[in-house]
Amino acid sequence: MIQGFETREITDIPIRAFVKSADGTIHKKVKTVDQYENTEWPSFKDFSLPIAVFGVLRGTGDLIKHCMAKPQVFFYFDHAYRFGKRHGSGLLNEKIYRITRNDFSLTYIDKLEKDDYDRIEKYKKHIDIKPWKKEGKYILVLPPSEHAKKFYGCPDWEEDTIMQIKSVTKREIVVRQKNSTDSLEKQLEEAFACVSFNTTACIDALLNGVPSFVDGISCGLPVSKTNLLEIEQPHYAEDRQKWIDSLLANQFTMSEIENGVAYKKVSAWRFA
């Protein structure tokens, strides 16, 4: 049994489907609140059951922090690693979401079974892993959103990151803000390395052959470095195919959420 929490309609849909597939309980919201306010759930009593939430806004972040402190199992929903188009219908004309257990992204390479490979086959022809680029003009920096800075307690991430990079390289630093409308793919063309916190945009960099530096909570962790003092010595990982397969196997279409495939997968995670 699990318990899910409503916050706003567009994210309530996958949460309800996931909880229903597990014969769980949904805690209905009193109303939709501002992103930095806390939702009220009158039926919620305690943390005796694992929880399922979408994102860290509207009070879900506090629920997650409680689970992490105990520790207590939680299932975390967010936008897909690839092809999800946020809340729209993506590549498969279905909404797609990533789900992780007791974490915000998959930070290791999952050990996949035949069923996993069969399920991700639908994505494979759309994945192009380009050769590593070992030359480049600048370091591309992707700061986290304001709400991510607040939740993870890193208000000065951008300033601290730039200071560390400047201490070890004379390369130009290009900062791409979260709301930028510039082409990321274009910016990656002449990048020597990409530095990010938790954004899935690191996937774009890594698939385009640009080495990555990330925080420990990033989905890019298995194929990236974390020490910015090594910015001039990037990691050119050899296992990008296994890594992207692992991420694809841990994102799910609405059909896979509704029919229980998602719950079966993430509730019985196999560690590599």
Backbone as JSON, one array per atom type, in Angstrom:
{
  "sequence": "MIQGFETREITDIPIRAFVKSADGTIHKKVKTVDQYENTEWPSFKDFSLPIAVFGVLRGTGDLIKHCMAKPQVFFYFDHAYRFGKRHGSGLLNEKIYRITRNDFSLTYIDKLEKDDYDRIEKYKKHIDIKPWKKEGKYILVLPPSEHAKKFYGCPDWEEDTIMQIKSVTKREIVVRQKNSTDSLEKQLEEAFACVSFNTTACIDALLNGVPSFVDGISCGLPVSKTNLLEIEQPHYAEDRQKWIDSLLANQFTMSEIENGVAYKKVSAWRFA",
  "N": [[0.83, -1.2, 0.0], [0.41, 2.27, -0.7], [0.5, 5.88, -0.31], [-0.75, 8.69, -1.95], [-0.37, 12.16, -2.93], [-2.3, 14.91, -3.78], [-1.72, 17.95, -5.63], [-1.87, 19.84, -7.78], [-3.97, 19.85, -10.67], [-2.79, 18.97, -13.15], [-0.51, 17.55, -12.42], [-1.58, 15.82, -10.65], [-2.81, 13.82, -12.06], [-0.97, 11.69, -13.06], [-0.09, 10.85, -10.51], [-2.43, 9.94, -9.23], [-3.05, 7.77, -10.93], [-0.83, 6.08, -10.56], [-0.98, 5.49, -7.81], [-3.47, 4.23, -7.73], [-2.88, 1.94, -9.24], [-1.41, 0.56, -7.43], [-3.17, -0.09, -5.5], [-3.52, 1.88, -3.56], [-3.94, 4.82, -1.43], [-5.37, 8.01, -1.98], [-4.68, 11.31, -1.04], [-6.67, 13.98, -1.04], [-6.42, 17.35, -2.14], [-7.24, 20.44, -0.48], [-7.38, 22.8, -1.89], [-5.82, 24.21, -4.85], [-2.7, 25.65, -4.38], [-0.35, 28.45, -4.28], [2.96, 27.98, -5.67], [4.93, 28.11, -3.67], [3.55, 27.81, -1.35], [2.02, 25.7, 1.19], [0.18, 22.81, 0.57], [-3.0, 21.7, 1.8], [-3.99, 18.63, 3.22], [-6.54, 17.09, 4.34], [-7.14, 14.39, 4.93], [-4.76, 13.14, 5.46], [-2.8, 11.46, 7.8], [-0.45, 10.19, 8.94], [2.95, 8.96, 8.45], [2.95, 6.23, 7.99], [2.7, 4.68, 5.75], [4.39, 4.27, 2.57], [5.0, 7.17, 0.51], [3.79, 8.98, -2.4], [4.67, 11.5, -4.57], [4.63, 14.48, -6.63], [7.24, 16.34, -7.75], [8.74, 19.1, -5.82], [7.32, 21.19, -4.86], [4.62, 23.17, -3.38], [4.29, 22.0, -0.88], [5.06, 19.33, -1.06], [7.8, 18.98, -0.93], [8.41, 19.23, 1.79], [7.23, 16.9, 2.78], [8.85, 15.0, 1.56], [11.35, 15.58, 2.73], [10.82, 14.84, 5.36], [10.5, 12.08, 5.03], [13.08, 11.39, 4.18], [14.54, 11.91, 6.44], [13.73, 9.97, 8.26], [14.57, 6.95, 7.98], [12.04, 6.87, 5.37], [10.15, 5.23, 2.87], [9.74, 6.84, -0.25], [8.13, 7.75, -3.3], [9.11, 9.47, -6.08], [7.97, 11.7, -8.45], [8.64, 13.27, -11.6], [9.44, 15.37, -14.44], [10.05, 13.66, -17.56], [13.15, 11.97, -18.4], [13.85, 11.92, -21.08], [12.12, 12.9, -24.06], [9.65, 13.7, -22.99], [8.4, 16.21, -23.07], [7.67, 17.95, -21.01], [4.62, 18.59, -19.5], [3.14, 17.96, -21.68], [2.07, 15.91, -24.5], [4.41, 13.67, -25.63], [6.94, 12.16, -27.61], [5.65, 9.7, -28.1], [3.02, 10.28, -28.29], [1.94, 10.26, -25.8], [1.86, 11.21, -22.38], [4.83, 11.31, -20.49], [6.71, 10.32, -17.69], [9.32, 10.55, -15.24], [10.13, 8.33, -12.59], [11.32, 7.87, -9.36], [12.67, 6.01, -6.64], [13.06, 6.94, -3.37], [14.79, 9.01, -4.08], [15.73, 11.79, -6.22], [16.46, 11.67, -8.83], [17.67, 9.11, -11.03], [20.66, 7.94, -10.01], [22.58, 6.11, -10.56], [23.67, 3.35, -12.63], [21.19, 1.34, -13.63], [20.48, -2.13, -13.25], [19.3, -3.86, -15.87], [16.54, -5.88, -17.01], [15.25, -8.32, -19.4], [12.6, -7.56, -19.92], [12.72, -4.85, -19.42], [14.44, -3.93, -21.45], [12.88, -4.58, -23.66], [10.75, -2.85, -23.26], [11.88, -0.3, -23.55], [12.56, -0.22, -26.17], [11.03, 1.25, -27.91], [12.04, 3.8, -27.8], [14.61, 3.72, -28.82], [15.45, 4.19, -31.53], [15.45, 6.86, -31.64], [17.5, 7.82, -30.2], [20.65, 9.2, -30.29], [23.93, 8.81, -29.89], [26.6, 10.79, -29.84], [30.07, 11.02, -30.89], [32.68, 11.71, -28.48], [33.56, 15.11, -27.89], [36.62, 16.59, -27.85], [37.69, 19.03, -27.93], [37.04, 22.51, -27.52], [35.54, 25.78, -26.98], [34.5, 27.08, -24.7], [33.2, 26.93, -21.29], [30.11, 25.68, -20.54], [27.63, 26.71, -18.43], [24.94, 25.67, -16.46], [22.71, 26.91, -14.45], [20.7, 25.99, -11.56], [17.08, 26.14, -11.11], [15.24, 28.78, -9.4], [13.55, 27.73, -7.41], [14.72, 25.25, -7.04], [17.22, 25.96, -6.02], [16.38, 26.99, -3.59], [15.13, 24.76, -2.33], [17.2, 22.83, -2.22], [19.08, 24.19, -0.82], [21.12, 25.88, -1.91], [21.69, 28.73, -2.57], [23.67, 30.35, -3.68], [24.73, 29.02, -5.83], [25.41, 29.51, -8.58], [27.3, 31.66, -8.49], [29.29, 30.54, -6.81], [30.02, 28.33, -8.32], [31.05, 29.45, -10.72], [33.23, 30.84, -9.66], [34.86, 28.72, -8.75], [35.43, 27.45, -11.2], [36.82, 29.47, -12.57], [39.11, 29.53, -11.09], [40.73, 27.55, -12.01], [40.86, 27.5, -14.78], [41.26, 29.35, -17.85], [39.39, 29.53, -19.72], [36.56, 30.8, -21.53], [33.45, 31.44, -19.9], [30.18, 30.51, -20.31], [26.96, 31.29, -19.38], [23.91, 29.73, -19.13], [20.72, 30.51, -18.49], [17.87, 29.14, -16.71], [15.42, 29.77, -17.95], [16.08, 30.32, -20.56], [15.71, 30.92, -24.06], [17.36, 30.35, -26.08], [18.96, 28.1, -28.38], [19.83, 25.09, -27.0], [21.25, 22.97, -28.1], [22.72, 24.29, -30.04], [24.35, 25.89, -28.44], [25.88, 23.94, -27.28], [27.58, 23.13, -29.25], [30.15, 24.33, -29.4], [31.1, 23.95, -26.9], [33.39, 23.1, -24.34], [33.02, 21.75, -22.01], [30.22, 20.9, -19.91], [28.52, 22.25, -17.18], [26.43, 21.53, -14.52], [23.67, 21.41, -12.13], [21.22, 19.85, -11.2], [19.72, 19.5, -13.45], [18.03, 17.88, -16.21], [19.09, 18.58, -18.58], [21.73, 17.99, -18.74], [21.81, 15.57, -19.93], [21.4, 16.1, -22.63], [23.84, 17.35, -23.2], [25.68, 15.25, -22.72], [24.85, 13.27, -24.57], [25.41, 14.63, -26.86], [28.09, 14.58, -26.94], [29.53, 16.21, -25.24], [31.49, 16.55, -22.44], [30.58, 16.22, -18.95], [29.95, 17.91, -15.84], [28.59, 17.49, -12.7], [26.24, 17.71, -9.9], [25.95, 15.55, -7.01], [23.32, 14.59, -6.95], [22.42, 14.37, -9.5], [21.08, 13.0, -12.56], [23.02, 12.56, -14.39], [25.23, 11.66, -13.1], [26.54, 8.99, -13.18], [28.14, 9.11, -15.47], [29.66, 11.35, -15.43], [31.82, 13.92, -14.03], [32.32, 15.29, -10.7], [33.94, 17.08, -9.42], [34.85, 20.3, -9.75], [37.35, 21.4, -9.89], [38.71, 19.84, -11.56], [38.1, 20.57, -14.11], [39.49, 20.88, -16.48], [40.2, 18.36, -17.06], [38.19, 16.41, -18.18], [35.74, 13.71, -17.89], [35.53, 11.13, -20.12], [33.31, 9.1, -20.6], [32.84, 5.57, -21.16], [30.54, 4.13, -21.13], [28.08, 5.2, -22.01], [25.87, 4.25, -23.42], [24.75, 2.18, -21.83], [24.08, 3.75, -19.69], [22.15, 5.65, -20.69], [20.18, 3.86, -21.49], [19.45, 2.87, -19.0], [18.28, 5.14, -17.8], [16.09, 5.55, -19.53], [14.65, 3.26, -18.99], [13.63, 3.84, -16.57], [11.71, 5.74, -16.81], [8.29, 6.45, -17.59], [5.4, 5.85, -19.58], [2.02, 7.19, -19.55], [0.3, 5.04, -19.91], [1.85, 2.92, -18.99], [2.07, 3.62, -16.36], [-0.58, 3.5, -15.53], [-1.21, 0.77, -15.94], [0.26, -0.59, -14.07], [2.9, -1.32, -14.55], [4.88, 0.59, -14.03], [4.81, 0.88, -11.19], [5.49, -1.71, -10.39], [8.1, -1.86, -11.35], [9.58, 0.29, -10.03], [9.12, -0.2, -7.36], [10.52, -2.39, -6.77], [13.28, -2.06, -7.11], [16.31, -2.93, -8.69], [19.64, -3.06, -7.86], [22.6, -2.25, -9.55]],
  "CA": [[0.0, 0.0, 0.0], [1.08, 3.56, -0.7], [-0.41, 7.02, -0.23], [-0.37, 9.75, -2.87], [-0.79, 13.5, -2.52], [-2.67, 15.84, -4.83], [-1.27, 19.34, -5.48], [-2.57, 20.56, -8.84], [-4.59, 18.84, -11.51], [-1.95, 18.41, -14.2], [0.4, 16.57, -11.83], [-2.38, 14.85, -9.9], [-3.24, 12.72, -12.95], [-0.08, 10.52, -12.93], [-0.04, 10.38, -9.12], [-3.64, 9.13, -9.0], [-2.93, 6.52, -11.68], [0.2, 5.27, -9.91], [-1.52, 5.02, -6.53], [-4.54, 3.28, -8.04], [-2.27, 0.69, -9.7], [-0.85, -0.11, -6.25], [-4.26, -0.21, -4.51], [-3.2, 2.8, -2.47], [-4.87, 5.86, -0.99], [-5.07, 9.37, -2.43], [-5.07, 12.41, -0.16], [-7.13, 15.07, -1.89], [-6.08, 18.7, -1.71], [-8.35, 21.35, -0.22], [-7.37, 23.67, -3.06], [-4.49, 24.41, -5.43], [-2.08, 26.83, -3.78], [0.85, 28.97, -4.94], [4.02, 26.97, -5.63], [5.7, 28.16, -2.43], [2.67, 27.57, -0.2], [1.82, 24.29, 1.52], [-1.15, 22.26, 0.34], [-3.64, 21.03, 2.94], [-4.54, 17.31, 2.93], [-7.26, 16.74, 5.58], [-7.19, 12.95, 5.23], [-3.42, 12.64, 5.78], [-2.6, 11.3, 9.25], [0.92, 9.9, 9.34], [3.85, 8.42, 7.43], [3.04, 4.78, 8.17], [2.78, 4.09, 4.42], [5.2, 5.02, 1.61], [4.28, 8.25, -0.13], [4.06, 9.27, -3.81], [4.47, 12.93, -4.79], [5.19, 15.04, -7.86], [8.03, 17.53, -7.52], [9.04, 19.52, -4.44], [6.58, 22.42, -4.57], [3.27, 23.11, -2.78], [4.3, 21.19, 0.33], [5.6, 17.97, -1.24], [9.19, 18.97, -0.49], [8.44, 18.96, 3.23], [6.93, 15.48, 2.95], [10.05, 14.26, 1.17], [12.39, 15.79, 3.75], [10.45, 14.01, 6.51], [10.81, 10.69, 4.67], [14.53, 11.22, 4.12], [15.08, 11.97, 7.8], [13.31, 8.84, 9.13], [14.09, 7.15, 6.62], [10.77, 6.28, 4.97], [10.09, 5.11, 1.41], [8.91, 7.76, -1.03], [8.22, 7.66, -4.76], [9.19, 10.84, -6.56], [7.64, 11.91, -9.87], [9.05, 14.53, -12.21], [9.39, 15.3, -15.9], [10.82, 12.56, -18.12], [14.54, 12.22, -18.76], [13.85, 12.22, -22.52], [10.9, 12.78, -24.87], [8.42, 13.91, -22.23], [7.8, 17.52, -23.36], [7.08, 18.38, -19.74], [3.3, 18.01, -19.25], [2.46, 17.69, -22.94], [2.26, 14.58, -25.07], [5.72, 13.67, -26.26], [7.28, 11.37, -28.78], [4.74, 8.57, -28.3], [1.65, 10.8, -28.12], [1.54, 9.98, -24.42], [2.66, 11.88, -21.38], [5.88, 10.44, -19.97], [7.27, 10.87, -16.45], [10.31, 9.73, -14.53], [9.77, 7.99, -11.21], [12.44, 7.31, -8.61], [12.39, 5.6, -5.26], [13.97, 7.5, -2.37], [15.75, 9.92, -4.68], [15.11, 12.74, -7.14], [16.83, 11.18, -10.16], [18.43, 7.86, -10.98], [22.05, 8.37, -9.93], [23.45, 4.96, -10.84], [23.22, 2.61, -13.81], [20.31, 0.27, -13.19], [20.64, -3.44, -13.89], [18.06, -4.06, -16.61], [16.12, -7.21, -17.41], [14.74, -8.37, -20.77], [11.37, -6.76, -19.99], [13.11, -3.44, -19.49], [14.94, -3.66, -22.8], [11.73, -4.63, -24.57], [9.91, -1.66, -23.04], [12.52, 0.93, -24.03], [12.86, -0.33, -27.59], [10.29, 2.31, -28.61], [12.82, 5.03, -27.8], [15.99, 3.53, -29.24], [15.79, 4.79, -32.83], [15.48, 8.31, -31.47], [18.67, 8.14, -29.39], [21.88, 9.29, -31.08], [25.06, 9.11, -29.01], [27.66, 11.31, -30.7], [31.43, 10.84, -30.35], [33.13, 12.75, -27.55], [34.29, 16.27, -28.38], [37.73, 16.84, -26.93], [38.07, 20.42, -28.12], [35.91, 23.42, -27.3], [35.95, 27.14, -26.63], [34.03, 27.62, -23.42], [32.5, 26.08, -20.33], [28.69, 26.03, -20.5], [27.12, 26.55, -17.07], [23.47, 25.62, -16.41], [22.3, 27.06, -13.05], [19.39, 25.43, -11.2], [15.98, 27.09, -10.97], [15.19, 29.43, -8.09], [12.96, 26.84, -6.4], [15.7, 24.2, -6.74], [18.2, 26.57, -5.11], [15.75, 27.11, -2.28], [14.9, 23.45, -1.74], [18.46, 22.12, -1.96], [19.94, 25.01, 0.02], [22.32, 26.34, -2.63], [21.31, 30.01, -3.17], [24.8, 30.98, -4.38], [25.34, 27.99, -6.68], [26.0, 30.08, -9.79], [28.5, 32.43, -8.13], [30.3, 29.62, -6.3], [30.48, 27.49, -9.43], [31.9, 30.26, -11.61], [34.47, 31.12, -8.94], [35.69, 27.52, -8.79], [35.9, 27.23, -12.57], [37.82, 30.5, -12.9], [40.34, 29.29, -10.34], [41.53, 26.5, -12.64], [40.89, 27.6, -16.24], [41.09, 30.68, -18.44], [38.38, 29.43, -20.77], [35.35, 31.61, -21.38], [32.32, 30.79, -19.23], [28.88, 30.93, -20.84], [25.9, 30.89, -18.45], [22.59, 29.57, -19.75], [19.72, 30.51, -17.44], [16.82, 28.11, -16.82], [14.35, 30.19, -18.85], [16.65, 30.74, -21.84], [15.06, 30.42, -25.28], [18.41, 30.03, -27.04], [19.08, 26.67, -28.67], [20.84, 24.4, -26.19], [22.1, 22.19, -29.01], [23.66, 25.23, -30.66], [25.33, 26.29, -27.43], [26.75, 22.8, -26.99], [28.47, 22.86, -30.38], [31.52, 24.76, -29.14], [31.38, 23.83, -25.47], [34.42, 22.14, -23.94], [32.39, 20.96, -20.94], [28.95, 21.43, -19.43], [28.43, 22.18, -15.72], [25.03, 21.69, -14.09], [23.36, 20.94, -10.77], [20.32, 18.69, -11.24], [18.88, 19.53, -14.65], [18.16, 16.8, -17.19], [19.8, 19.11, -19.75], [23.04, 17.34, -18.82], [21.65, 14.45, -20.86], [21.65, 16.65, -23.97], [25.28, 17.54, -23.33], [26.37, 13.96, -22.78], [24.53, 12.61, -25.83], [26.04, 15.4, -27.93], [29.54, 14.41, -26.87], [30.15, 17.22, -24.38], [31.65, 16.0, -21.09], [29.69, 16.84, -17.98], [30.24, 18.02, -14.41], [27.27, 17.58, -12.07], [26.13, 17.47, -8.46], [25.72, 14.14, -6.68], [21.92, 14.19, -7.11], [22.08, 14.45, -10.92], [20.97, 11.76, -13.34], [24.24, 12.42, -15.17], [26.33, 11.28, -12.21], [27.35, 7.82, -13.54], [29.02, 9.34, -16.63], [30.16, 12.72, -15.29], [32.64, 14.22, -12.86], [31.69, 16.22, -9.76], [34.96, 18.01, -8.92], [35.08, 21.36, -10.73], [38.78, 21.69, -9.99], [39.21, 18.98, -12.63], [37.36, 20.97, -15.3], [40.34, 20.71, -17.67], [40.41, 16.91, -17.26], [36.85, 15.81, -18.13], [35.57, 12.26, -17.98], [34.94, 10.68, -21.38], [32.8, 7.78, -20.2], [32.67, 4.58, -22.22], [29.3, 3.37, -20.95], [26.92, 6.07, -22.18], [24.71, 3.48, -23.88], [24.14, 1.56, -20.65], [23.53, 4.83, -18.85], [20.9, 6.19, -21.24], [19.2, 2.77, -21.4], [19.01, 2.83, -17.61], [17.35, 6.25, -17.59], [14.86, 5.29, -20.3], [13.9, 2.19, -18.32], [13.06, 4.37, -15.34], [10.66, 6.7, -17.11], [7.12, 5.64, -17.89], [4.25, 6.48, -20.21], [0.82, 7.11, -18.72], [-0.22, 3.67, -20.0], [2.67, 2.06, -18.12], [1.73, 3.99, -14.99], [-1.93, 3.01, -15.26], [-1.33, -0.69, -15.92], [1.04, -1.16, -12.98], [4.29, -1.59, -14.92], [5.75, 1.55, -13.33], [4.91, 0.55, -9.76], [6.24, -2.97, -10.26], [9.51, -1.59, -11.6], [10.26, 1.14, -9.05], [8.96, -0.71, -5.99], [11.44, -3.53, -6.61], [14.5, -1.66, -7.8], [17.48, -3.81, -8.65], [20.83, -2.24, -7.91], [23.64, -2.86, -10.36]],
  "C": [[0.87, 1.26, 0.0], [0.04, 4.67, -0.55], [0.13, 8.14, -1.12], [-0.98, 11.07, -2.47], [-1.08, 14.37, -3.73], [-2.06, 17.22, -4.54], [-1.93, 20.24, -6.52], [-2.93, 19.56, -9.93], [-3.63, 18.19, -12.5], [-0.95, 17.38, -13.66], [-0.34, 15.53, -10.98], [-2.71, 13.62, -10.75], [-2.29, 11.52, -12.86], [0.01, 9.97, -11.51], [-1.25, 9.5, -8.83], [-3.52, 7.77, -9.69], [-1.95, 5.56, -11.02], [-0.34, 4.66, -8.62], [-2.63, 3.99, -6.75], [-3.97, 1.93, -8.46], [-1.7, -0.12, -8.55], [-1.89, -0.31, -5.16], [-4.01, 0.67, -3.29], [-4.3, 3.81, -2.19], [-4.42, 7.22, -1.5], [-5.55, 10.38, -1.39], [-5.41, 13.62, -1.03], [-6.75, 16.42, -1.28], [-7.35, 19.49, -1.4], [-8.52, 22.3, -1.4], [-5.95, 23.72, -3.62], [-3.92, 25.71, -4.9], [-0.9, 27.29, -4.62], [2.0, 27.98, -4.74], [4.83, 26.97, -4.34], [4.84, 28.05, -1.17], [2.54, 26.07, 0.03], [0.37, 23.88, 1.31], [-1.68, 21.64, 1.63], [-4.25, 19.71, 2.46], [-5.26, 16.81, 4.19], [-7.22, 15.26, 5.94], [-5.84, 12.37, 5.63], [-3.2, 12.63, 7.29], [-1.14, 11.1, 9.64], [1.69, 9.29, 8.17], [3.99, 6.9, 7.53], [3.13, 4.04, 6.84], [3.72, 4.9, 3.54], [4.36, 6.08, 0.91], [4.68, 8.38, -1.6], [3.72, 10.73, -4.05], [5.09, 13.35, -6.12], [5.93, 16.33, -7.5], [8.2, 17.88, -6.05], [8.29, 20.79, -4.05], [5.23, 22.12, -3.91], [3.2, 22.13, -1.6], [4.88, 19.8, 0.18], [7.05, 17.88, -0.8], [9.32, 18.68, 0.99], [8.15, 17.49, 3.53], [8.17, 14.63, 2.65], [11.14, 14.38, 2.24], [12.1, 14.96, 5.0], [10.81, 12.55, 6.23], [12.31, 10.44, 4.68], [15.15, 11.2, 5.51], [14.81, 10.7, 8.6], [14.24, 7.62, 9.08], [12.8, 6.37, 6.34], [10.72, 6.26, 3.44], [9.22, 6.21, 0.81], [9.16, 7.53, -2.51], [8.1, 9.07, -5.31], [8.94, 10.88, -8.07], [8.21, 13.24, -10.34], [9.01, 14.34, -13.73], [10.35, 14.23, -16.41], [12.27, 12.96, -18.4], [14.64, 12.62, -20.23], [12.42, 12.09, -23.05], [9.6, 13.1, -24.15], [7.68, 15.19, -22.54], [7.05, 18.07, -22.15], [5.69, 17.77, -19.58], [2.54, 17.7, -20.54], [2.66, 16.25, -23.37], [3.54, 14.59, -25.88], [5.81, 12.79, -27.48], [6.24, 10.31, -29.11], [3.28, 8.98, -28.22], [1.06, 10.4, -26.78], [2.39, 10.81, -23.5], [3.62, 10.86, -20.77], [6.49, 11.11, -18.74], [8.37, 9.95, -15.92], [9.8, 9.49, -13.11], [11.0, 7.38, -10.55], [12.0, 6.96, -7.2], [13.48, 6.14, -4.35], [15.08, 8.37, -2.95], [15.02, 10.8, -5.68], [15.41, 12.41, -8.6], [17.55, 9.85, -9.97], [19.92, 8.23, -11.05], [23.05, 7.23, -10.1], [22.91, 4.28, -12.09], [22.47, 1.37, -13.34], [20.63, -1.03, -13.94], [19.32, -3.81, -14.55], [17.82, -5.53, -16.95], [15.56, -7.16, -18.83], [13.48, -7.52, -20.92], [11.68, -5.28, -20.1], [13.58, -3.08, -20.89], [13.81, -3.67, -23.83], [10.92, -3.34, -24.46], [10.55, -0.4, -23.6], [12.87, 0.88, -25.51], [12.19, 0.79, -28.38], [11.07, 3.62, -28.68], [14.11, 4.93, -28.62], [16.35, 4.21, -30.56], [15.88, 6.31, -32.75], [16.67, 8.76, -30.62], [19.92, 8.09, -30.26], [23.01, 9.71, -30.14], [26.25, 9.52, -29.89], [29.03, 11.11, -30.06], [31.8, 12.0, -29.41], [33.85, 13.88, -28.28], [35.4, 16.58, -27.37], [38.35, 18.22, -27.13], [36.83, 21.27, -27.87], [36.39, 24.76, -26.81], [35.65, 27.51, -25.19], [33.42, 26.55, -22.54], [31.05, 26.56, -20.28], [28.15, 25.7, -19.11], [25.6, 26.66, -17.07], [23.02, 25.71, -14.95], [20.95, 26.41, -12.78], [18.35, 26.54, -11.11], [15.99, 27.7, -9.57], [14.59, 28.5, -7.03], [13.89, 25.68, -6.07], [16.77, 24.73, -5.78], [17.65, 26.64, -3.69], [15.62, 25.75, -1.6], [16.2, 22.76, -1.34], [19.45, 22.96, -1.15], [21.22, 25.46, -0.65], [22.04, 27.67, -3.32], [22.41, 30.66, -4.0], [25.48, 30.02, -5.35], [26.06, 28.59, -7.87], [27.31, 30.8, -9.49], [29.62, 31.51, -7.66], [30.9, 28.77, -7.42], [31.42, 28.25, -10.35], [33.24, 30.56, -10.94], [35.41, 29.92, -8.97], [36.26, 27.28, -10.18], [37.01, 28.21, -12.92], [39.14, 30.26, -12.19], [41.26, 28.29, -11.03], [41.57, 26.57, -14.17], [40.7, 29.04, -16.68], [40.06, 30.65, -19.56], [37.21, 30.37, -20.47], [34.27, 30.78, -20.69], [31.03, 31.37, -19.78], [27.8, 30.4, -19.9], [24.57, 30.86, -19.19], [21.55, 29.48, -18.63], [18.59, 29.53, -17.75], [15.75, 28.48, -17.85], [14.85, 30.64, -20.22], [15.89, 30.12, -23.01], [16.09, 30.14, -26.38], [18.5, 28.52, -27.23], [20.19, 26.06, -27.83], [21.79, 23.63, -27.1], [23.14, 23.08, -29.68], [24.74, 25.64, -29.68], [26.31, 25.17, -27.11], [27.8, 22.57, -28.07], [29.92, 23.22, -30.09], [31.88, 24.71, -27.66], [32.46, 22.78, -25.22], [33.88, 21.2, -22.87], [31.1, 21.66, -20.53], [28.87, 21.2, -17.92], [27.0, 22.44, -15.3], [24.85, 21.15, -12.68], [22.5, 19.69, -10.85], [19.48, 18.62, -12.5], [19.11, 18.33, -15.56], [18.81, 17.29, -18.48], [21.2, 18.53, -19.85], [22.99, 16.15, -19.77], [21.92, 14.91, -22.28], [23.15, 16.83, -24.2], [25.98, 16.2, -23.55], [26.08, 13.21, -24.07], [25.16, 13.32, -27.01], [27.56, 15.39, -27.84], [30.27, 15.43, -26.04], [30.27, 16.66, -22.97], [30.97, 16.86, -20.04], [30.28, 16.84, -16.57], [28.92, 18.29, -13.71], [27.37, 17.48, -10.55], [25.81, 15.99, -8.23], [24.29, 13.67, -6.82], [21.51, 14.11, -8.58], [21.99, 13.09, -11.58], [22.2, 11.53, -14.21], [25.42, 11.89, -14.38], [27.16, 10.09, -12.69], [28.35, 8.06, -14.67], [29.6, 10.75, -16.61], [31.17, 12.79, -14.14], [31.89, 15.19, -11.96], [32.66, 17.3, -9.27], [35.3, 19.06, -9.98], [36.54, 21.74, -10.86], [39.45, 20.83, -11.06], [38.57, 19.33, -13.97], [38.17, 20.79, -16.58], [40.68, 19.24, -17.93], [39.06, 16.2, -17.18], [36.88, 14.29, -18.22], [34.87, 11.93, -19.29], [34.47, 9.24, -21.19], [32.6, 6.86, -21.4], [31.32, 3.88, -22.17], [28.05, 4.25, -21.08], [25.68, 5.32, -22.66], [23.99, 2.82, -22.71], [23.45, 2.61, -19.78], [22.21, 5.35, -19.4], [19.81, 5.12, -21.25], [18.6, 2.71, -19.99], [18.01, 3.94, -17.31], [16.03, 6.0, -18.29], [14.0, 4.23, -19.63], [13.25, 2.66, -17.03], [12.22, 5.62, -15.58], [9.5, 5.92, -17.72], [6.04, 6.46, -18.58], [3.06, 6.39, -19.26], [0.22, 5.7, -18.77], [0.52, 2.74, -19.06], [2.46, 2.39, -16.64], [0.38, 3.39, -14.62], [-2.0, 1.5, -15.12], [-0.44, -1.38, -14.87], [2.49, -1.48, -13.3], [5.24, -0.68, -14.14], [5.92, 1.17, -11.86], [5.72, -0.72, -9.55], [7.74, -2.72, -10.41], [10.17, -0.84, -10.43], [10.11, 0.65, -7.61], [9.88, -1.9, -5.73], [12.74, -3.24, -7.34], [15.61, -2.67, -7.59], [18.71, -2.93, -8.78], [21.93, -2.98, -8.66], [24.85, -3.24, -9.5]]
}
